[in-house]
Amino acid sequence: MPTQDILINWAPQETRVAVVENGAVQELHVERTLERGQVGNVYLGKVVRVLPGMQSAFIEIGLERAAFLHVADLHGGPPKQELRTDAPLVPIERQVFEGQTLTVQVIKDAIGTKGARLSTQVSIAGRMLVFLPHDKHIGISQKIGSHELREQLRARVQALAGEAGGGFILRTNAEEATDAELADDIAYLRRAWALIRERAQQRPPGSLLHQDLSLAERVLRDLANENTGTIRIDSKLQCDALKTFGDTYMPGAVAKLEHYKGERPIFDLFGIEEEIARALGRRVELKSGGYLIIDQTEALTTVDVNTGGYVGARNFDDTIFKTNLEAAGAIARQLRLRNLGGIIIADFIDMTRPEHQEAVLAELRKQLARDRTRTTVSGFTQLGLVEMTRKRTRESLAHMLCEPCPTCQGRGEVKTARSVCYDILREILREARQFAPKEFRVIANAAVVEMLLDEESVHLAGLSEFIGRPISLSAEPTMNPEQYDIVLM
């Protein structure tokens, strides 16, 4: 029985996708035409710097910042499953040199101050297969059932691929594919690789050789599955284009495509605009009365669980246990909804009984199993924290839609008016020791000026007398609470 609906809100400048499961929004994806992510794109790169100490190289691929290539991502080395601590990689300085051109693929978008991460081990995703031009391995998705079925699929793909070279990874939707469908996918992927190689011969370094599908097209390739009921899109033009694309590559998903013609905006159907606003906030309310506090930093994301107003259970232990159980499901949903990646630390409310800890961990793992993005849970630490990692390839929802506050620069706090007053008084004293103007004029936020005229007027008058110069004040409404200027008259 279908449990998932996908809504696509399309505009020329932005595409937004919401995945709704059992009436609740589970995932939000946003792609802006001017800020489209680079993951999956293949470029002709030029090596601009080799760093032997970091075993890395910086590659110019035509983006704002040079991208980053680590020695482990060079296809000349052994496959990752064969790496051992006693088998060191060939040093990068013996494999690449400055000025060299390389065909590279983006495996992680530029995030924060870090440039995009690259690999020369190119992989091209199709509907049922992923093509690995530099490999001979036939891999199978871990989500595909029994060992016998996996071996049958491996043998079928090996026979269909023949001796033309390259390896393949079977995606989950290849499980019930016919030989004809697999053969079509193999032919499409090999054509795409041939076109990349042809462009690499003809184009200058820094050129884009192959671009991953748009967000709307990736919905058909990656998000639609047997649990999907409908895929509704509010643009007739894009609906027709998706049907044409789907007829060629994903015929099974085309029947689920619908053009939404309703009067209300499509995202109003499930309150998705409100859900986006909530997904940008720190606090997440739980139905029991408890709540989560989510803080995203450069290094990691922390989730703090609180009981809040929940006092419904028979005793305190049960109250804590039930809040933590509900929080486990909410945390898993928030990770998907906000697209949080990297290191995640969850601070559940302390539980004294080991069976309660095990039940909360089991619930967390069960809920995370629905996430397509790979997540690992390490269990409770000695301090009672749960450590997790979630693969990060694209910016989080908050990083995509927001920027640091220009007033506090992302600190989340600003100095008090009194602190700014004292900064001003110190600065006037410093200036008075170097210069001898007729007057000092302070231009500052209205709240700061008001405090200098009222509660701090004694200190202001004392300073004026000490330096032997008058100090005048001027309020500037457009200044933020920490801004001020001292003008020498």
N, C-alpha and C positions, 0 to 999 in steps of 0.2 A: 504493500500500500504506500503511495507516494507521501513523503513527510516533508518534502522540501520544495519551496517555490523560489524562483529567482526573479527579481525586479531590476530592470535596466532603465535608468534615467539618462537619456542622451541629449546633449547640446553640442554645438560645434566646438565650444571651448573646453568641455569637460564631459566625461562619462562616469556615472556612478552606478555601482552594482550592490544590491543588498541580497544576501542569502537568508531566507526566512525558513526556520524549521519549527514545526508544531506551533506556529503563530508568533514565535519570538525571533528577532533579528540575531543571527549568529555571526555573520561576517559582513564587513563593509569594504568595498574596493573603490578607489578613486584614481582616475587617470586623467591628467590635464594635457591638452594638445601641446602646449608649450613646455611642459615639464615631464614628458613621457619617460618612464624608467628605461634603463639600458640593459637590464638583465636579459640574457639570451641573445643580445645583438653580437654580431661578428664584425670586427674591424680589421683593417690593414694597419697595424701599429708600427711605430718606429721607436727603437730603444734610444732613450735620451740619457740614461744614467744607469750604471751597474753598481750595486752596493754589496761587495763581498762580505762585509761584516754582518749584514742582515740577510744575506743569501736571497736578495731580491733585486728587481730592476724596475725603474720607472719607464713607462711606455706612453708615448704621445699618441692618442687616438682621435684627436680633434675635439675633445671635451674641454671644459673650463680648466680642470686640473688634470695633471698627468696621472695615469692609472698605475696600478701596483701589481707586479707579477712576482710570486714567490717561487723558489726553486721546485717545491713540491707540486706546483701546477704546470710544470713543463712536461709535455707528453713524451719526452725522450727517456724519462726515468721509469722505474718499474711500476706496475699497477699498484694502486694503494693497498689492495688486500695482501700484497706480497711484501710490503715494507716491513723491515725489522730493525730493531735498534742496532744490530751488529752489521747492517748493510747500509752504510751511509750513501747519500745521494751524490751524484757528480756535482762538484761546485758550480754555481751559476756562472762564474766568470769564465769557465771552460765551455759553457754552452751558448752564451749570448754575448754580444759585444755592442758598443755604442755605434749608432748609425744603422744597425741591422733592421730589416723589416720582417715582421712576424704576423701571421694570421692569428688573432686572439679573440677570445669570447669573454664578455662580461659575466662573471658569476655572482657578483655582489655590487649593488648600486653604490655610488658615492653617498656616504652617510656622515652627517656632521662635517668635520674637518678632514675626513679621510676620503681619498680618491677611490674610484671604482677598483674592485679586485678583478684580476684577469686570469684566464687559463689558456694555454695553447692546446689543451685537450678539448677540442670543439665537440659539442653534442647538439644535435638538431632534433627537436621534439615533433613527432607526428601525432596522429590520433591514437594509435595503439602501440607505437614503437618509438624509441629514442635511438637515433643513429649515431654511432661513435666512429667517425671516419678513420681515426688513428688506432683503433683497437680491433682485436679479433674475437673478443669475448661476447658470448650470448648470455645476458643476465635476465633474471626474472624478478618482478616485483615481489617483495616479501608478503604482500597481502593476498597473493594468489595461492589458493588452497593446498592440496596435498603434494607430497614429493613426486608421486607418479604423474600427476597432471603437469607439474612444472617441467619434468623431464620430457613429456610428450610435446609440450609447447616448444621447448628448446630444440628438439629434433625437427619439428615442423619448420621453425624459422631458419634453422641451419640449412635445411633442404631448399627452402624458397630463396634464401640469400645467395646460395651457390658459392662460387669461388671469386666473386667480383671484389672482395675485400671489404673491410670495415666490420664493426661489431654492432650489436643491437641490445637494447634493454626492453623487455616487454612490460608495458604498463598494465594496470589492473583491468582496464576495459578490453584487453586483448584475450582475456580468458575464454570468451565464447566466440571469438572472431573466426570467420571462415578463411580458408586458404586464399580465396580471391581478395578478401579485404586486406589480409596481411601482405599479399603480393603488391596490391595497389599502394599501400603505405610505404613499402620498401622502395618501390619505383619513384614515388613522390620525394622521399627523403634523399635518394641518390641524385635526383634531378636538382634538388635544392643545393646539395654539396657541389655538384658540377658547376652550377651557376656561381657559387662563392669562389671557387678556384679560378674560374674564367675572369671574374671581376678583379680578383687579386692581381692578375697579370696585367690588367689594363688601367687600373686606377692608382692615383698617388697615395703615399702613406697618409694616414689620418682619415681615410675614406670608410664609410659604412658599407659593408659587403652584404649583410643580411640582417633584417630586422625581425624581432619576435612579433607575434600577432598582437593586434590591438586588444584592449581589455574586453570589448564586446565579443571578439572572436575567441579569446581565451575562455570565456564563459562556456561556449559550446565544447571546446577541447578539454578543459580541466575541471570545470565546476559541475556540468550536467552529468548525471548518472542515473541508474535505475530508480533511485529514490526521488528524482525530480518530477514534480507534477507538471508545472508550467514554467515557461520562461517568457515573461511579459516585458515588452519594450515600448516606450511611448513615442517612437519615431517610425513612421511608415517607411521612409526612405531606408533607414538603417535595418528595419525588420526585413525588407526585401533583400538588402545586401547580405544580411546574415543567412537568409534562406538559400541564396545562391552559393555562398561560401559553404554552408552546411550540406547542401546537396552533393558537393564534391568531396568533402572530407569527413563530415559527421552526420550521415543521413539519419541515424537513430535519434538525433536530438532535434531535427527539423520539425517533427510532428508536435513537439512541445512548445514551439515558438508561437507567440501570439502578439498581435499589435494591440496595445492598450489604447482604447478610444475614450476612456472616461473623462468626465468634466473635471474631477478633482485631480491634482497632480499625483502621479503614480506613487511617490514616496509618502503621500498622506494616507495611503491604504492601511499601512501597519504602523503609523506614527514614527516613521523612520527619521524624519527631520529632528524630532525630539530625542530619538535614540542617539543620533550623531552628536547633539548638544551634550547629552549625558556622557557619551564616550570621551568627550574632551575634558570632563571634570575630574577632580581628584577623588571625590566621594561617590561611592556606589551603594545605594540603599538595598538592604536585603528584606525579603518579605516578612521575616520574623521580627524585624525591628533593629537588627544588627546592621553593620555597614562595613565596607572596605574603604581603605585610603590607599590610592595608587599613586606612586611617585616615580617618574621616569627620569633617570639621570644619564650622563654620557656612558658610564660603565655598566650600570645594571638598573633593573626595575624592582622596586620594593612594593609589596602588598601587605598591608597591616589589617588584621581582622579584629573587629570590636563588637561586643555584645550590644552596645547602644541601649535601647529601651526594652530589650527582650528579657522578660522574667517569667516566661510561660511554663517552663518545665517544673517537675516536682522538686528537684534539688539543684544546687549550683552546678554540680558535675554534668547533669543532663542538659542544663541550659547551655553550658559551654560546648558540649559535644554536638548538640543540634545546630548551634550557630556555626561551628566549624564545618559540619557536614554540608549545610547550605552554602557556606562560603566556598567550599571546594568546587561545587558546580559553577558558582558565580565567577570564580577566578578563571576556570577553564574557558568560560564564555568570553570574559573580558580580554583574555590573551588573543583570541581569534578576532573579536570585534575591533580591538585597537591595533591589531597586528604588531603586538609587542614581541621583540626578539632579544637574543643574547642571554645574559644571566638574569634570572628572576628569583628573588628571595621572598617567600611567603611567611609571614609571622602570624601563625594561627594562635588563638588563645591557648595558654598552657593547659595541657590535659594530664591528669595524674595517672590515668589507667592506660596501660600499653594497648589493650584491645581497642580503646577509643582512637588512639593514634593510628593503629593499623586500618581501622574502618575508614578514617578520614583520608588516609593515603590511597586506599583502594578506590574510594569514590573519586578522588582527584584523577587517578590514572584512568578510571573508566570514562570520565568526562573528556579527558585529553585524547582518548583513543579516537574520538570523532573528528579530531583536527587533522587536516591533510598535511600540515607542516610538522616536521619531525620534532618531537619534544621528549626530553628525558627528565625523569624525576629521581633525585638521589636519596630521598627519604629524610627523616628528621635528624638534624645535627645535635650535638651535645647541648647547644643553647636553645633547642626546641624550634629551630627554623627549618623550613623545607626549601632545599635548593633545587632549582630547575634550570634547564637550558632549552631555548626554542630557536630553531634555525632562523636566522635573519637574512633576508635577501633584499627586501625593499624597506623604505622608510615607514615608520609607524604612522597611524592616522593623525596623531597630534603633530608630528614633525611635518607631515604633508600639508595640513590645513592651517597650522599656526606658526608663529615666530615668537622669539623671546620678547617680553615686555620692554619697550624702549626706556621706561622709567627705572625699573629695577634690574634690567639686564638679565632676567631669568632667575634672580634670587628668590622671588616670591615675597620680598619685603622691601620697604624703603625706610630710610632714616627718619626718626621723629623730627618734628619741627624744632624742638629744643636742641637736638644734636646738630642740625644744620645751623642754628643760631651760633653755637659755640665754634663751629668750623669757620663761620664768617668773622667772628671776633678774632680768632687766631690769625686768619688771613690778613685782616686789616693791620694787626700788630706787625706781622711780617713785612707787609708793604711799607708801613711807616718807617721801618728801620732802613729801608733802601731809598725811598723817595720822599719828597717834601711838597706834596700838592697843597692847594688852598683848602681842598675839601675832599672827603671820601664819600662817594655815593654808592649805596648798596641797592642792587636791583634783584629781587627774589620773589618767590611764590608768596601769595597773599597771606597764607597761614604763618609763614616765617616772619614776614614783616609785622603782622599783628602781634606775634609773641615778643619781637624786639621792642615794640612800642609799649607793651603791657608788662608781662611777667619779667622780661629781661631788660627793662628800661634802665634799671639801676646799673647793671653791668655795662650797658651801652654808653651811658653817661660817664661812668668811671673811666672807660677806655678812651673816650673823646678827650676827657680832661688830661689823662696820662700822656697821650700823643700830641696834645695841643692843637688839634685840628677838629673842625666840625664834621659830623657823620650824618648824612641825610639818607632817607629811605624811600624806595619807590617799589610799589607792588606791580608785578607783571603776571596777569592771569594765565598766559600761555606757558609759563615755566612749570616744569614738573617739581614735585616737592623737594628734590635734592639739588636743583639747579640754582645757581646765583652768579651774579657778576659784580665786581667791585670796580667802579670807574673812578680814575684819578682826575679831579676837576682842576 
